[in-house]
Amino acid sequence: MVKKKRQNKLLISRKRKDNVILKIWEWVSSYLFAKNVSFKKIACSYCSLKNAVWINTIVEDYACDECIPRGCSCVMYPKDGNENNLSISNWDYKKDDEGNELPCEDWRKLTKKDLIK
């Protein structure tokens, strides 16, 4: 009889422990996987009409895809691979997958971490 009571206590304590672990996992997963997390919407600093997609890392400035300043000299590369060739026709801007010129290196895409309230 004593052995059965002890086994029951162990079962109950295991269930409690499992519940605690489950609760901790739910909390961690909701944070990690952004469930039940609200995100703030940041308006573009230039047009104020669209949500920002880019953030300037030097000055806290936000821009949408249409307003982001593109065509900075820091994202240029030599077409022939020779950096000593200073001919204007030899240099071109780096482009993204959609064919748009990349913005200055001071800008980066906003992440979910940036938008968590």
NORLIN-V337406 format. One record per pair of residues at least 4 apart in sequence whose C-alpha atoms are under 6 Angstrom apart, sorted by sequence separation. I is the first residue (numbers start at 1). J is the second residue. If there is no record, write none. Layout:
i->I j->J
i->I j->J
This chain:
i->14 j->18
i->18 j->22
i->25 j->29
i->26 j->30
i->29 j->33
i->30 j->34
i->44 j->48
i->56 j->60
i->63 j->67
i->95 j->99
i->96 j->100
i->30 j->35
i->43 j->48
i->56 j->61
i->63 j->68
i->78 j->83
i->95 j->100
i->44 j->50
i->55 j->61
i->95 j->101
i->43 j->50
i->44 j->51
i->55 j->62
i->94 j->101
i->95 j->102
i->43 j->51
i->44 j->52
i->54 j->62
i->94 j->102
i->42 j->51
i->43 j->52
i->54 j->63
i->42 j->52
i->52 j->62
i->52 j->63
i->53 j->64
i->79 j->90
i->52 j->64
i->78 j->90
i->79 j->91
i->78 j->91
i->77 j->91
i->77 j->92
i->76 j->92
i->45 j->62
i->76 j->93
i->44 j->62
i->45 j->63
i->75 j->93
i->76 j->94
i->44 j->63
i->75 j->94
i->44 j->64
i->70 j->101
i->70 j->102
i->72 j->104
i->70 j->103
i->69 j->103
i->57 j->106
i->56 j->106
i->57 j->107
i->56 j->107
i->55 j->107
i->55 j->108
i->54 j->108
i->54 j->109
i->53 j->109
i->54 j->110
i->53 j->110
i->40 j->115
i->39 j->115
i->39 j->116
i->40 j->117
i->39 j->117
